[in-house]
Amino acid sequence: MPSSEGTRGSDGTTYTVPLWLNGIEESRSDTFDVISPSTNSPCWTAAIANASDAISAVESAASAFKIWSLSKPAARATILLKAADIMEANAAEYAGYMATEMGAEARVAQFFILPLAIQMLRDIAGRIASVVGSVPVVAQEGQSAMVWKEPYGVILGIVPWNAPYVFGVRSAATAIATGNTTVLKASELTPRCYWAVGKAFHEAGLPAGVLNIIACPPSDAAEIVTTMIGHPAIRKINFTGSAETGRKVARACGQNLKPCLMELGGKNSAIVLEDADLEKAVEACIAGSFLNAGQICMGTDRIIVQSAIAPKFLEIIKERLAGAASGPQSLPQVVNMASKTRLDNILADAVEKGAQIIFPGNVNGSPPGTAFIPTVVGNVQIGSKLWEEECFGPMVNYVIVESEAEAVKIANETGYGLSAAVFTHDLRKGFRIARMLESGAVHINSMTIHDEPVLPFGGVKNSGWGRFNAEQGMEEFLTTKSVTWDD
């Protein structure tokens, strides 16, 4: 709920997360509460950006573009590298924000999410000098041509809550590196994490207006986003989030004839073949299903296992998970009570339609707060929510199949196509199955969660289009201009 006062901490101080507008931290009298999953109570408040603030952010970025687009690659790289150093030096503090705002395990935030964001910053900085055009030979005698790569202008990034440092960096840094300026519409669940990203860039010397960061409660989000997409200075949009919201953003982009990059959700399958290393497959499936409380778009939603090794595989997976339900303090936390309620409903629907919980088995009610017991479900029926929907929580279902062809068919039946995994001792077999899987990425003998700067990242089907990371990610933020002349 909106609030007019900042949240008062145990030391008597009040903190409200400000906006970043034209290089300045802007406070507002109107704020909204940021709820910590750990306590289910406000940890701090955040300034509410209204439509006027959204326009100011876009116009500030448009004004800064005139100078920033002419900046030299070395100058941009220097700022990105300094920002990476600042984030690295403050990793423990920044991880604390993420743990407080979204309930992430501190070690996951500090030693997985933040290092990946820092790697991305440094990788993007290193690619700036490689942005070049080309000089094709044209057909006409006495005529020559060049193809230039140029920034679009102002890029709008709409970014989610579940890995804020990664998503904030890859959206903002890629835009900045390629000579664009940008506005980030931050998730209302993790505004302080995104504020910290802005702080690192500005402390690194980023000029005012090049990066603007705003946030607002969900009730205001549609107005804020459509206002910015409709602004003539916005030239491209990148969105990371659910397919449901992605459709709305894509519709607004289409109405305004604005190109967009979409990285949406996934219903990711891990296929365990009968010749797999079971210990390795179990370890990867557990990590892929439950890392960050299962709140990763690449997370394993479905394990497809061949019948010959299914009993042994399930026995090992239950043994490995046995300690997970020892007490609420050891359980993963989902981001809020709404997320937990959704997961409870998905599970109840599956059980009502015939599914069987093989882990944790019989439990005495739901744990308190936002804690959720890591859950493995079998015999899930087609048409149930668990079969159709992305879980985005610490819950995974398994399917037993007889053949490789059946495994591929089930993996491809989902409307999503973001990430997949295949476990086999036969690399040729792994390659063959990887070719058949309708997925933006396939990982042979490792978990479905795999994101690093050198690998293009994105999906097919309902998982979106376009790519972040690597050369392909840089190209997404550049437009092409052909120039010809008579010699």
C-alpha positions in Angstrom: 0.0 0.0 0.0 1.2 3.5 -0.7 2.6 5.3 2.3 3.6 8.9 3.0 6.5 8.0 5.4 9.6 6.0 5.1 10.0 2.8 7.0 11.5 3.2 10.4 14.2 0.7 11.2 15.3 -0.7 14.6 17.9 2.1 14.9 15.1 4.8 14.6 16.2 5.9 11.1 14.0 6.1 8.1 15.0 5.0 4.6 13.1 5.5 1.3 14.6 4.2 -1.9 14.9 7.2 -4.3 14.5 7.4 -8.0 17.5 8.1 -10.3 16.5 11.0 -12.6 19.1 12.9 -14.6 21.9 11.7 -12.4 20.2 12.8 -9.2 18.6 10.7 -6.4 15.1 12.0 -6.3 12.8 11.5 -3.3 9.0 11.8 -3.4 6.4 12.4 -0.7 4.4 9.4 -2.2 6.0 6.1 -1.4 5.1 2.4 -1.3 6.1 -0.3 1.1 8.7 -2.9 0.1 7.8 -6.1 1.9 10.5 -8.4 3.1 9.6 -12.1 2.7 11.6 -12.9 5.8 9.3 -10.9 8.1 6.3 -10.3 5.8 6.5 -6.7 6.9 8.0 -3.5 5.4 11.8 -3.4 5.3 11.8 0.1 3.7 9.8 2.2 1.3 10.4 3.4 -2.2 9.6 6.6 -4.0 6.6 6.3 -6.4 7.4 7.5 -9.9 4.3 9.1 -11.6 3.7 9.7 -15.3 5.5 13.0 -15.1 8.5 11.3 -13.6 8.5 8.8 -16.4 8.4 11.5 -19.1 11.2 13.3 -17.2 13.3 10.1 -17.2 12.8 9.6 -21.0 13.5 13.3 -21.8 16.6 13.3 -19.6 17.9 10.2 -21.5 17.1 11.8 -24.8 19.0 15.0 -23.9 22.0 13.0 -22.7 22.0 10.9 -25.9 23.2 13.8 -28.0 26.5 13.8 -26.2 26.8 10.2 -25.0 26.3 8.8 -28.6 29.4 10.6 -29.6 31.5 9.3 -26.7 34.6 7.1 -27.5 34.6 3.4 -26.9 37.4 3.6 -24.4 35.5 6.2 -22.3 32.5 3.9 -22.1 34.6 0.9 -21.3 36.4 2.7 -18.5 33.0 3.6 -16.8 31.7 0.1 -17.1 34.9 -1.4 -15.6 34.8 1.1 -12.7 31.1 0.2 -12.1 32.1 -3.5 -12.0 34.8 -2.7 -9.4 32.3 -0.8 -7.3 29.8 -3.6 -7.3 32.5 -6.1 -6.4 33.8 -3.9 -3.5 30.2 -3.6 -2.2 29.1 -7.2 -2.9 28.2 -8.0 0.7 26.1 -4.9 1.1 24.3 -5.3 -2.2 23.6 -9.0 -1.5 22.0 -7.9 1.8 19.6 -5.7 -0.1 18.6 -8.7 -2.3 18.3 -11.1 0.6 16.0 -8.6 2.5 13.9 -7.5 -0.5 13.2 -10.9 -2.1 14.3 -13.5 0.5 17.2 -14.8 -1.5 19.8 -16.8 0.4 22.7 -14.4 1.1 25.3 -16.8 -0.4 23.3 -17.1 -3.6 23.0 -13.4 -3.9 26.7 -12.7 -3.0 28.4 -15.6 -4.7 26.1 -16.4 -7.7 24.0 -13.4 -8.8 26.4 -10.6 -8.1 29.5 -12.3 -9.6 27.5 -13.1 -12.7 26.4 -9.4 -13.0 30.0 -8.3 -12.5 31.3 -10.7 -15.1 28.7 -9.4 -17.5 29.8 -5.8 -16.9 33.4 -6.6 -17.7 32.5 -8.7 -20.7 30.3 -6.0 -22.2 33.1 -3.4 -21.6 35.5 -5.6 -23.4 33.2 -5.9 -26.4 32.7 -2.2 -27.0 35.8 -1.8 -29.2 34.6 -4.7 -31.4 31.5 -2.8 -32.6 32.3 -2.1 -36.2 30.5 -1.7 -39.5 31.5 -3.2 -42.9 32.5 -2.1 -46.4 30.7 -4.3 -48.9 31.5 -4.1 -52.6 28.4 -2.9 -54.5 27.4 -3.7 -58.0 27.5 -0.3 -59.6 30.8 0.7 -61.2 32.1 4.0 -59.7 30.1 3.6 -56.5 31.1 2.6 -53.0 29.3 1.8 -49.8 29.7 1.4 -46.0 27.4 -0.2 -43.5 27.4 1.6 -40.1 26.4 0.3 -36.7 24.7 3.0 -34.7 22.9 3.3 -31.4 19.1 3.5 -31.4 18.7 6.4 -29.0 16.8 5.9 -25.7 16.2 2.3 -24.7 13.6 1.3 -22.2 14.4 -1.7 -20.0 11.6 -3.3 -18.0 13.3 -5.6 -15.5 12.1 -8.1 -12.9 12.8 -8.9 -9.3 14.3 -12.4 -9.2 17.9 -11.6 -10.2 18.0 -7.8 -10.1 21.7 -7.3 -10.5 22.0 -9.5 -13.5 18.9 -8.1 -15.2 19.8 -4.5 -14.3 23.4 -4.8 -15.6 22.6 -6.6 -18.9 19.9 -4.2 -19.8 21.6 -1.0 -18.7 25.2 -1.8 -19.5 24.5 -3.2 -23.0 22.5 0.0 -23.9 25.2 2.3 -22.4 28.1 0.3 -24.1 26.6 0.7 -27.5 26.1 4.4 -27.2 22.4 4.5 -26.2 21.0 6.0 -23.1 18.4 4.2 -21.1 15.6 4.2 -18.6 15.1 1.2 -16.3 11.6 0.5 -15.0 12.6 -1.4 -11.9 10.5 -4.1 -10.2 8.6 -2.8 -7.2 9.7 -5.9 -5.3 13.5 -5.1 -5.5 13.8 -1.3 -5.9 16.8 -0.9 -3.6 18.8 -3.5 -5.7 18.2 -1.4 -8.8 19.0 1.8 -7.0 22.3 0.1 -6.1 23.0 -0.6 -9.8 22.4 3.1 -10.5 24.6 4.1 -7.7 27.5 2.0 -9.0 27.2 3.5 -12.5 27.0 7.1 -11.2 29.9 6.6 -8.8 31.9 5.3 -11.8 31.4 8.6 -13.6 28.5 8.0 -15.8 27.2 11.4 -17.1 23.8 12.6 -15.9 20.8 11.3 -17.8 22.5 8.3 -19.4 20.9 6.0 -16.9 17.6 6.7 -15.2 15.8 4.3 -12.8 12.2 4.6 -11.7 9.8 2.3 -9.8 6.2 2.3 -8.9 3.5 0.0 -7.3 1.8 -2.5 -9.6 -1.4 -0.4 -9.7 0.6 2.3 -11.6 2.8 0.2 -13.7 0.6 -0.1 -16.8 0.2 3.7 -17.1 3.9 4.3 -16.5 5.1 1.7 -19.0 2.6 2.7 -21.8 3.5 6.4 -21.3 7.1 5.6 -21.9 6.6 3.2 -24.8 4.5 5.9 -26.4 7.0 8.6 -26.0 8.7 9.4 -29.4 12.2 9.4 -27.8 11.9 5.7 -26.9 13.3 3.8 -29.8 13.5 0.2 -28.5 12.3 -1.8 -25.5 13.7 -4.8 -23.7 11.5 -6.8 -21.4 12.4 -9.6 -19.0 9.5 -11.3 -17.2 6.4 -13.4 -17.5 4.8 -14.3 -20.8 1.5 -12.8 -19.6 3.0 -9.4 -19.0 5.3 -9.8 -22.0 2.2 -10.0 -24.2 0.9 -6.7 -22.9 4.3 -5.0 -23.4 4.6 -6.5 -26.9 1.1 -5.3 -27.8 2.0 -1.7 -26.7 5.2 -1.9 -28.7 3.3 -3.1 -31.8 0.8 -0.3 -31.5 3.6 2.2 -31.4 5.7 0.4 -34.0 8.6 0.0 -31.6 11.0 -3.0 -31.8 11.3 -5.1 -28.6 13.5 -7.7 -27.2 11.6 -10.3 -25.1 13.1 -12.7 -22.6 10.1 -14.5 -21.1 9.5 -17.5 -18.9 10.2 -21.2 -19.4 8.8 -24.7 -18.7 12.2 -26.2 -18.7 12.8 -30.0 -19.0 15.8 -32.1 -17.8 16.0 -35.4 -19.7 17.8 -38.2 -17.8 18.6 -41.1 -20.2 19.3 -44.6 -19.0 23.1 -44.3 -19.6 23.3 -41.1 -17.5 25.6 -40.6 -14.5 22.8 -40.7 -11.9 24.7 -39.0 -9.1 25.6 -36.1 -11.4 22.0 -35.9 -12.9 20.4 -35.9 -9.4 22.7 -33.1 -8.2 22.0 -31.0 -11.3 18.3 -31.6 -11.2 18.1 -30.6 -7.5 20.1 -27.5 -8.1 18.2 -26.6 -11.3 14.9 -27.0 -9.5 15.5 -25.3 -6.2 18.3 -22.8 -6.6 17.1 -19.3 -5.6 13.9 -21.0 -4.3 13.2 -22.1 -7.9 12.7 -18.5 -8.9 14.8 -18.5 -12.0 13.4 -18.5 -15.5 15.9 -21.3 -16.5 14.9 -23.4 -13.5 14.0 -27.1 -14.0 10.3 -27.5 -14.0 10.1 -31.0 -15.3 12.4 -34.0 -15.0 11.9 -36.6 -17.8 13.6 -39.9 -16.8 13.8 -43.2 -18.7 12.0 -46.1 -17.0 15.1 -48.4 -16.7 16.7 -46.0 -14.2 13.7 -44.2 -12.8 13.5 -46.1 -9.4 17.1 -45.6 -8.6 17.0 -41.9 -9.7 14.0 -41.2 -7.5 15.6 -43.0 -4.6 18.7 -40.9 -4.8 16.8 -37.7 -5.2 14.7 -38.4 -2.1 17.9 -39.2 -0.1 19.5 -35.9 -1.2 16.4 -33.9 -0.2 15.8 -35.6 3.1 17.4 -32.8 5.1 15.5 -30.0 3.4 12.4 -30.2 5.6 14.2 -30.2 8.9 12.8 -26.8 9.9 11.5 -23.5 8.5 14.9 -21.8 9.0 16.4 -24.2 6.4 13.6 -23.9 3.9 13.7 -21.7 0.8 11.6 -18.5 0.8 9.5 -17.4 -2.1 9.2 -13.7 -2.8 5.9 -13.0 -1.2 2.7 -14.6 0.2 0.9 -14.3 -3.2 3.6 -16.4 -4.8 3.3 -19.0 -2.0 -0.5 -19.1 -2.4 -0.1 -19.6 -6.1 2.3 -22.5 -5.6 -0.1 -24.1 -3.0 -2.9 -23.8 -5.4 -0.9 -25.4 -8.3 0.1 -28.3 -6.0 -3.5 -28.8 -4.7 -4.8 -28.8 -8.2 -2.3 -31.4 -9.3 -3.0 -33.7 -6.3 -6.8 -33.4 -6.8 -6.3 -34.6 -10.4 -4.3 -37.6 -9.4 -0.7 -36.5 -8.9 1.5 -38.0 -6.2 3.9 -36.1 -3.9 7.0 -38.3 -3.6 8.9 -35.7 -1.6 8.3 -34.5 1.1 5.5 -36.9 1.4 3.0 -36.4 4.3 3.7 -33.0 5.9 1.8 -31.4 8.8 0.5 -28.4 7.0 2.3 -25.6 5.3 5.3 -24.0 6.9 4.9 -20.4 8.2 5.4 -17.2 6.2 6.8 -17.5 2.7 8.8 -20.7 3.4 8.0 -23.5 1.0 9.2 -27.1 1.3 11.1 -28.3 -1.9 8.6 -30.6 -3.5 8.8 -33.4 -6.1 5.6 -34.5 -7.7 4.9 -37.5 -10.0 1.9 -38.8 -12.1 1.0 -35.2 -13.0 -1.9 -35.2 -15.4 -2.1 -33.3 -18.7 -4.3 -30.3 -18.3 -3.4 -29.7 -14.6 -1.8 -26.4 -13.7 1.4 -28.1 -12.8 1.6 -29.7 -16.2 0.8 -26.5 -18.1 2.2 -23.5 -16.1 5.7 -22.4 -15.1 6.1 -23.1 -11.4 8.6 -20.4 -10.6 9.1 -21.8 -7.1 10.8 -24.8 -5.4 8.6 -27.5 -7.0 9.3 -29.9 -9.8 7.4 -32.7 -11.4 8.9 -35.9 -13.0 7.7 -38.0 -15.9 8.8 -41.6 -16.6 9.2 -42.5 -20.3 10.3 -45.6 -22.2 12.2 -44.0 -25.1 14.3 -41.0 -26.1 11.7 -40.1 -28.7 9.0 -40.0 -26.0 11.2 -37.8 -23.8 11.8 -35.3 -26.6 8.1 -35.3 -27.5 7.1 -34.4 -23.9 9.8 -31.7 -23.6 8.6 -30.1 -26.8 4.9 -30.2 -26.0 5.2 -27.2 -23.7 4.5 -23.8 -25.2 7.8 -22.5 -23.8 11.4 -23.0 -25.1 14.0 -21.3 -23.0 16.4 -23.9 -21.6 16.7 -27.7 -21.4 19.2 -30.3 -20.1 20.1 -33.8 -21.3 22.0 -36.3 -19.2 23.9 -39.1 -21.1 27.3 -40.6 -21.3 27.1 -40.5 -25.1 27.9 -37.0 -26.3 26.8 -37.9 -29.9 23.4 -38.9 -28.5 23.3 -35.7 -26.5 24.0 -33.6 -29.6 21.3 -35.5 -31.5 18.7 -34.8 -28.9 19.8 -31.2 -28.5 19.0 -30.7 -32.2 15.5 -32.0 -31.7 14.7 -29.9 -28.7 12.8 -26.7 -29.3 14.8 -24.5 -26.9 17.0 -21.5 -26.9 19.7 -23.4 -25.0 20.4 -27.1 -24.3 23.0 -28.1 -21.7 24.4 -31.6 -21.9 25.2 -33.1 -18.5 24.6 -29.9 -16.5 21.6 -28.2 -15.1 19.1 -26.1 -17.1 20.3 -23.0 -15.2 23.3 -21.7 -17.2 23.9 -18.0 -18.0 27.3 -16.5 -18.7 28.5 -13.5 -20.7 29.9 -15.4 -23.7 26.7 -17.3 -24.4 23.7 -15.7 -26.2 20.7 -16.0 -24.0 17.0 -16.1 -25.0 14.2 -18.4 -26.0 11.8 -19.6 -28.7 8.0 -20.0 -28.8 6.4 -18.4 -25.7 9.8 -17.8 -24.1 10.3 -14.8 -26.3 12.7 -13.6 -29.1 16.0 -11.9 -29.4 19.1 -12.5 -27.4 21.0 -10.9 -24.5 24.8 -11.5 -24.0 27.8 -11.9 -26.3 28.0 -10.5 -29.8 24.3 -11.2 -30.5 23.3 -9.2 -27.3 25.3 -6.2 -28.5 23.7 -6.4 -31.9 20.2 -6.1 -30.3 21.1 -2.6 -29.1 22.4 -1.4 -32.5 20.7 -0.3 -35.7 22.1 -0.6 -39.2 22.6 2.2 -41.7 23.7 1.8 -45.3 25.7 4.7 -46.8 26.6 4.9 -50.5 28.4 7.4 -52.6 29.7 8.0 -56.1 33.5 7.8 -56.2 
